[in-house]
Amino acid sequence: MAHYPDSLNGKSFRLATVGQANHPDTGETVPSITLTTHELLDAVEIGYNALSYTWGAPRINMTDEEQGAKKSILMNEQRLDGTPIWIDALCINQSDDSERSAQVSVMNQIYGKAKRVIVWLGRPYPELEAGIKAAERLGTESVPHILRMLGTQTWDFTYDMSLMPKLYGMEPLNEEEVIGLLHLLSCRWFARVWVIQEVSLAEDVVVMCNQKFTPFDCVGLTATFLHYSGLILALMSSVTREHPAYPLMLSMKIYQSERLQLLREWCKGEASMWGNVLSTIDFGAGLTQEHQNSSSMLMLRLLFSTFGFEATDPRDIIYGLGGILRHMASERGLPVASEFEPNYAIQARDLFQDVSKNILETTDSLVFLTMLRDPSTRKTPGLPSWAMDYTAVMCNSVHGPQFRSVGVFDASRYTPKVTTERRFTFEENTLMALGFPLGVVQKVAEDFEESFLGRLDRLADLLLSMEPLYPHTNQTADEALLRTLIWDNDLSNRPAQNVNHERFRQMMLEQITMGLKRKYAAEADKSAIEDLVLSSIQTMGYLDEVAAKYPSSFFPSVNLVKSTCVQMGLIKPQQGEGPVTEEIKTSETPSSEKAIPPRIVMGSMWYARRPFLTDTGYLGVGYLSIEAGDELWIVSGSPAPLILRRTGARDDEFTIVGEAYVHGIMQGETVTDNVVWKKIQMI
């Protein structure tokens, strides 16, 4: 156990000098570590390295032997010898809360002043090395294509690797590179909140693997290219379920990896090669530039940009962003709010409540409420429903970072005016606001994951209960439902352009038929599988009801489901029934190059949400916890409608279930001179 003779404040830091020595009892060669204290003012002149790594296992499914190897990281990488190095676990007394708070508050300086930041992803092994080598190639060759996509605010969605030479002048990824990238991008390091400041604030950041240093930018650019080009889909689809690397797809950190690079470029300022394209992405949830001159606005932007990152200590979701926050605030000459300063004497519940309240009051907007996660995922007990607990849930917000070409919502037609009286206030732990109801949730349908099980009966029931014409947009009900499921957004435009029902019907067909295949895959008897599949298809009469009412809808017919199941070998051709050849041919028509796959668009918006219909005919999507009886409200200051749930204690008291996309009202269409705003309380 390390001995710390003194307690550090925020003006000094320790460095470790690592060597080797023989253990006095066993004679075994062990790391020899000497700790020395230095003034932060002298940090640049010292010429030290800083280590960025993962506490705990570097990746999933590690063996005991591999985890043991992590403990001897300093022995595994001899190139660390000689140069002083900063390692948080060694250089901070973790049992001293006062020192820990002080050192966390200056970590931006410690990493920013380091000669080099060294990223350690775990003990080297062939697949990891192959992934880093592939990143060196892609990260170098992809730069002009990344800048083009960001600059034009478009996604390529090239989901066929054989097109890489034609579209990008790059050799397709081979199997070794594919498996290597899966291993690389599934490392837990990429989802650790602390690494945001560790790589964003340093000029020279490298990944160390088997005595070799690779610029981190190669890895970050590779993730960005795979994401925006759509090649991540091709990469994942090329790995069969039987391959040992298949489980890694469930733990890939592609979003976090890409976001790290984006934040790194953001911090580079004028030195970034992304300087001319970063402005195409809206990180401020639509709030105007005049309201960005505060550390609270900066924190809001960071929180919108970093959902899905993790921390062992939940408080570190805030404190882990402190370094980059202080850097950005310093660049703008802004003070940092005390709520954001590290204080490990405070409980997570109190921290989250204080931070949420600060952001809401300082930005004079309820846009922060659109970041609240589904109640079923909130883990901090005793937290008001208006306060965010920052659980690492990968779920898009309607106001998350996106291309500016998509536009922003303004359902309540509210303009923040920080110099005048607010439309909302706090009374102790209660958020007091003004709003008006739009209806009561009457029906809820399947979420996106449930649709993979092969049934869409509740979604069909919702559609069939609607009037043929959706009155709030004058679109047919099936058109309105499809656009609702994708938030009327094709990732580059709103309204979504060229919404093709046939392509979405193909996706729904695949959802149903593959759901049937997965559901009965464990059955050994093929005849039993056929009976079970036929039995399930017999319950899908709702598909033909939809087809009769909306012939061009995105729901497939029962005959198309049957014919596809015949093609898949799940059932035999039924007597008297021929295959619907033209429909199958249409459903199998390949998409054009760079056309956005419906599953990606729909999965991005429908994932972790449920479609709903109110008693007043409003169609929307809300969080998984939404129930019949919940209420749809427009709340002044919130750019998105909110789903509220009555507590029963008072007529005007609610808890917040979460934001919602409601088709046809997202630009304030319901806010008229005749609206009566009511006082409500949210606890």
N, C-alpha and C positions, 0 to 999 in steps of 0.2 A: 504494500500500500504506500502511495506517495506521501511524503512529508512536506507540508507547506508551512514554512516558518513565519510568513507574513500574510496579511490579507490584502488583496488588491482593490484599488478603487478604479475609477474610470480614466485615470491618466497614465496607468502603467499596465504592462502585460508580461507574461512569462513566455520564454522560449525553451524548447527542449533540444539538447545536443545529444545525438544518438551515436553510440559506439557499441562495441562488443567487449565482453569480459567473461572470465570463467567464474562460475558459481562457486563460492567458497566451500560449500559442503559437497556438491556433486561433481564439480569440475566441468559441468556442462556449459557450453557457450550460450550465453544469454545476452539480451540487449542491456546495454549500460546507458542509463539516461541521466543527464544532468540538467536541472532546471535553473534558469537564470532570469532575473527580473530586469525589465528595460522600460524606459519612458516611451510612450507612444509618439512623442514629438521626434524621437530619434529613429523611428521604425524604418523609414525608407533607407537610411544609411546602413542599417544592419545587413540587409540583403538576405532575408530569411524566406523560407517556403512556408506555405500553409496547407494543411491536409484537409481534404473534403472526402468524407466517407460515410458509411451507413452504420448506425448503431444497430446491433442485432444482425441476423443473417443477411448477407448482401443480396440473396435471391431466394426464391422459393425452392423447396425440396432439397435443401443442402444436407449432405451427410454430416454425421458427427465429426468426422475427420476434417471435412472442409470448414466447418464452423470453428474447429479448434485452430485451424490455420489462420483465421482472422485475428486471433489473439496475438499471433506472432507476425503481424503485418510488417513491423519494422525489420524483422529478420528476413522476411520473404523478398523484400525489395532493397537490395544492398545500395542502390543509388541514392537512398535517402541519407546515407552516412556522410558526415562532415559538415553539411550546411545546417544551421539552426532551423528548426521547424516548429510551427505552432500546431498543436493537436488539442482540440478542446477538452477531451477526456483526461489529458495529462496536465495541461497548462491552466485549467480552471479547477479550483477546489469545489467539486460538485456537491459537497456536503455543507458548504457555506452559502446560504441563500443570499446574503448581502453581497459577497464577492461575485456570485453567479449573476445576479441582477446587474451589477456594475460592468462586468465583462461582456455580457450579452449586449449592453447598450453601446459598446464600442467595437463590436465584431465587424461592423462595416468598415471601420478604419483598419482593423487587423488584417482582414482579407484584401481590402483595397490597397494597402501599402506593401503587401507581400511582393517579393520579386517574382514569385510564381505560385499559383495555386495548383496543387496536384490532386486529381480525382482518382480515388482508389475504388474500383467496382467489385473487388473480391479477388481471390486467388486466381491467377491465370489458368485457363484451360482452353483446349483447341477451339471450341465453338465461340467462346468469348473473343478470342484473338481473331477468328474469322469475321466476326461481326464488326470489330473495330477496323479491320482492314477494308471491309466493304464500305464502312462509313468514310474512310479516307478517300475512296474513289467517288462515291456519290456526293459527299459534301463538297468536293472540289468542282465536280462537273455540273452540279445542279444550280449553282448560284444565279446565272442569268435567267433560268426558268422560274426560280422562286421570285425574283424581282419582277419578272413579267406578270406572274399570277397576282401578286400583291398589288402591283401598280395598276392593273386593269380590273382588279376586284373580281376575279373569276377563279373558279376551280376547274382543273383539267379533268379530273376523274377518269384517268386512263387506267382501266382495270384489266389490262392485258399486257403482260411484261414484254410480249413479242413486239409491241409497238414502240418500245423505247428507242430503238435505232432511228425509226422514222420520225418520231415526234421530238426526241431530245438529243439525237446523235450520240446516244449512250448504249453500251452493250447491256443486254438484259441481265438481270440478276440470275446467277446460277444457284443450284441447290445449296451449295456450301455457304454462299452469301446469305441466302434466305434464312437458313437455320441459324447462322451466326447473328443476323440482325434480330431474330426473335429472342435469342439469348441476351444480346446486348440491351435491347429496349425493354426487357422484362426485369432488369436489375432494379431492386428496390430503391437504390440511390436516387433515381429520377423522380420519385414521388415524395421525397423528404423535403419538408418546407424550408429547412435551413439551407439547402443547397441553392435556393434562389439567390440569396445575397452572396453566397460563397463564389458563385460563378459570374454573377451579374456585375460585381463591382471591381473585379480584378482584370487587369489588361492581358496577362498571360495565364491562360488556364489550359491544362493538359490532362489527358487521361493516361494513367500509367498502367501498363500491362506487360509483363514479362520483360522488364528492363527497357521498354520502349515508351516514348512519350508521343502521344497523338494530340494535336490541337482539339480542344473541346468543340470548337466551332464546327469541325467536320461532323461530329455526332449530332449537334443541334441542327445543323443545316440538313443533314440526312433525314432526320425526323420531320422537319418542316416540309421538305420536298415530298416525302412519302405521303404525308397528310394531305397537302394541297393538290398533289398530282393525282391522288386516288390510288397510287400503286400499293399503298398499304393493303388494299383489298385484294389485289393480285397476289401479294406476298402471303397473306393469310390463307387465301383459297388454294394455294399451291401445296399446302401441308395437309396430308390426310389425317383422319382421326386416329389411325393406327401408328402414326409417327410418334416417337418419344417426345418430340418438341411440341406436339399439339397442345398440351395443357398450358404452355407458356403464353398462348394467345389470350387466355383469360386474364393474364397479369401484365400484359404489355402496357407500357407507360408512354405511348406515342403522343398523347395530348400534352402531358407534362413535359416531355422532352422538347417538343416544339415550342411550348410556352416559355421554357427556360431560355431558348435561343432568342425568342422575341423580346423578352425582358432584358436580356444581355445587350441586344442591339439598342433597346430603348435607353439603357444607362450609358451607352457609348456616346450618345448625343451626336454632335456634328461629325465625330470620327466614324460613325456607323455607315456601312455601305447601304444600309436600309433607309438612310435619312429621308429620301424622297418618297418612300412608300409607307412608312409607319403611320403617316397621317390618314391613310385609307381605312384604318381600323379604329372603331369607336370603343374606347375603354371607359368612357365617362357616362355610359348609360343614357346618353342624349343630353346631359346637363351642359349648359353653355360654358364657354371659356371663362366668362366673368365669375363663375362660381367654382372655379378650380383653384383659386388662390388660397388654399388652406391645406394643412396636413391631413385633415379629415377627408377632403376630396381626394387627395392622393391615396389615402388608405382605402377609400371606397373603390378606386380604380384598381388597386392591387388586389383587393379581395375578389372583385369581378374577374380578374385575370388569372387567379391562382386556385380556383376551386378544384378539388381532387387531390391536393397535396396533403401530406400526413405528418403527424408529430406524435411522439410517444406521450409527451405532456400536452394536453389539449390547449393549455395557455400559450404554447409555442406557435400555434397557428397565427396568433397575433404578434408575439415577440419575434418569431422567425422572419417576419416581414419588416421588423424595425430597422434593420440596417439599410435596406434599400429605400425605406421611407425616409430615414434621416438624410441619406444621400440626395434624394430628389428634393426634399425640403430645403436642404442647404443650398442646392443649385439655384433655388428660387427665392432664397432669403426668407424662408418661412419658419416660424417656430413649430416644434412638434408638440402636439397636445399631450398632457400628462397621462391621459388614459392609455396612450400607446407605449409609454416607457416601461421597461421590464420591472416587475415587482412580484417576486415569487412568494410574497407573504399574503397575496390576495388569492381567493378561491376562483376557480374557472367561472363559476356562475356569475360572480360579481364582476369579473373582468369582462365577460361577454355582454353583460347588461350595460356596463358603463361605456364600452366601445360602441355598441349599437346606438345608445342614446346620444352619444357625442356626434356620431355621423349623421343621424337623423336631424338633430338640431342645427348643426353647423352647415349642412348642405341645404337646409330648409326645403327638403324634399323627402317624400316617402319612397323614392326609388329603391332605397335600401331594403324595403319590405319584399321586393321581388327576388331578393337573394335568399329569403327564408326557405328552408328545406321542408320536405314532407314531415308532418308530425311523427310518423312512424320511425323516422331516421334520427330524430333528435335524441341526444344521449345525456344532456346535462339536466339533472333534476332541478325543479324549482325555478326554471327560466321562464320569463314571460313569453307569450307567443310572438311578440313583436321583436324579440331579441334573437339573433342568430347564434347557433352553437357551433358553427363552422365544422360540422362533420364532413369527412372526406368523401362526399358523394359526387360521382360523375354524372351530373344532370344539368343540362343547359337551362339558363334563365332566359326569359324573354328579353332581358336587357343585358345579357352577357356580351363579351367582345364579339364584334362581327364587322363585316365590311360596311362602311358608311352608305354604300349604295342601297343597302337593305332598308335603311331608314329606322326611325325610332317610333315608339308608341307614346300616345298622350291621351289616354282614355278619360282622364279627369280635366283636361284642358287647364293645367295648372302651371303657372310660371313662378319659380322661386323668387321671392323678393326678401332678401335677408335683412333689409333695413326697415321693413314694416311688420305689422302684426302677423304672426303665423296663423295658418289655418289648422294647425294641430299643436297641442301642448302636452306636457307630462304632469301628472299629479301622482307623485311617488312612483309606483311601478305600473301605472295605468297610462296608456296612450289615448288621449282625448282627440277626436277628429270629427270632421264633417263628412257625410256621405249620403247616398240614396240607394235603395235596393232596386234590383232589376228582376228579381224573381227567386224562386226556390228550386233547388236541384230536384228534378223529378226522376230522371233516369241516368244511370252510369253504365259505361261499357267496359270492354276488356282493355287492359294495358297492352303495350307492344309485346312484352314477353309472353303474356297469355295467348296472344294471337299465334305464337309459334306452336302451341299445342293442337292447332288444327280446328279451332272453333272460333266463330265470329258472330255467334247468335245474338249476343246483347248489342253489338254494334249494328247488326241488321235490324234488330227490334227498334233501336233508337231511330234509325233512318226511316223505317216504315211508319213510325208514329208521327213523323213530321208532315207538314203540309208540303205538297209538291214543289212550291216555290218558297224559298227562304226569304222572308219579307225584308230583312235588314240589308240585303245586298242585291235582291232581285235575281238571284241565281237559283238554278234547280237545287233541290235538297241534296242530291248526291254530289253535285259540284261543290256545294257549300261544305259538306262533310269532308270531302277530300282536302279542300283547302284549309279546313280547320285542323286536320291531323298534321299538316305541315306548316301551320301558322301562316299560311299563304305566302310562303317564303321558299325560294329555291337556292338559298345560301348566297345568292348574289343580288337578287331583286325581290321586291315586294310591291305589288302583287307578283306571285310566282308566274313566270312566263312559260308558255308551251306546256301546260299541264296535260299530259297524255294519259287518258283513262286506261287505254290498252296496256301501257307499260305498268301502271299500278295494278291492273287486274292480273297481269302475269306475276307480280310480286305476291299478291294475295293468294293466287293459286299455289304458288310455291310454299307459302306459309301453311296453307291447309294440308297439301299433300305431303310435304316433308314432316309436318306435325304428326300426321297419321303414321308415317314410316317410323319416326322416332318413338311414338307412343307404343307401338307393338313390336319393336325391333327385338325385344327380349324373347318373344315367342319362338320356340324351336319348330313347332309344327306349322308348315306353310299354309295348310288348309285352315288352321285356326286363325292365322293372320288374316287370310282372306275373309273369313266370317266376321272377324272383328272390324275390319275396314269397311265391309259392306254395311254392317250394323251401324257404324258411325255415320256413313254417308246417308243412310236412311233418315237420320235425324237432322239433315241439312236442308230440309225443305225451305227454310227461310231464304236460301240462296235464290231459288226460283221465284219466290215472292218478290224479292228485290229486282230480279231480272224482268219480271212482268211489269213492275211499276216504273223501273228506270233501266231500260234496255242497254243504255250505254254506260252504266255505272262501272265502278272498279271492282265490283263483286263478280266472281266467276259463277257460271251456272253449275248445277249439279252434274249435268252431262259432261261438262268440261272436267270437273273433278274426277268423275268416273273414268273418262278416257285417259286422263293423265295417270291415274292409278294403274290402269291397264298397261300403259307404256312403261311404268316403273316396275311392273311385275308384282304389284301388290295384290291384284285381283285378275281373274280371267275375264275375257269379253263376255258380256251378258247377252243371253239369247234375245234376239229381236232389237238389240241396241247396237248401232254402228258408231264408230268414233266420230266426234265432231271435228272433221279434218280441218276445215277452214279456221275454226276457233283455235285449234291446237297450233296450226301454222302461224296464226297471228301472234299467239302467246309466245312462240319460240323465235320470233323475229329478233335478230340481234339489235342491240341499241347502237346508235351511231357513235363514232369516236367522240370522246369527251362529253357525252351526254350524262347528266347526273343520274346515278342509279336511284330508283324510287326508294329502295330499302335504306339508303344512306340518308336521304332527306327525311323520310318518315321516321326512321330510327332516331335521328337527331332531335326531332321535335316530340314524337309520341312516346319515346322511351321514358319510363318511370312516371307516366301520366295516364289519366283516363279521360276519354271523351264523356261529355255530359250534356244533358238537355234540361232546360228549366221549364217550369210550368207556364212561363210566358213566351216560350219558343226560342230562347237564346241558346245557341250551340257553341260549345267550347271544349277546351281540354284543361284539366286541373290535376293536382297531385293524386297519388294513389289512395290517400286516405279520404278523399272526397266521398260523401255519402248523400243519399237521398235525404232531403230535409235541410241540408246546408244552404246557405243563401249567397247569392251573387250580388256584390255591391260595387259601386263606383265610390272611391274614397278620395277626397280632395288632397292632392299632393302625390298620389300614387299614379304612375303612368300606365299601370296595368290594372284591370279589375281584380278584386280580391274575393276569395271564397271565405266567408265567415261562418262561425258556428256559435249559436246561442249557448250561453252558460246556464240559463235558467234562473240565475240569481236576480237579474234585473232585466227589464224589457230592452234596455239599450246596451247590454253588456255582451261582448263576444270574445272568442278566441280566433286567431287567424289560422286557417288551414293552409293558405298559400295563394300565390298569384295564379292567374288564369289567362289563357288566350281565348277570347270570345269573338267569333267571326262577325265583322261588320260594326264593331263599336270601339275599336282600338285607337281611333283618332278623335275621340270625343263626340261621336255622333249622338250620344244620348244626353249630352250636356246642353240643355236649352234654357231659355229664360224662364220657362215654366217649372223647372225642376225645384223641388223643395228639399233643401239640404238639412239633414237631421244630425243632431249630436249623438255620437256613439262612443263607447268605451271599449278598448281592446286590452285584454289582460294577458 
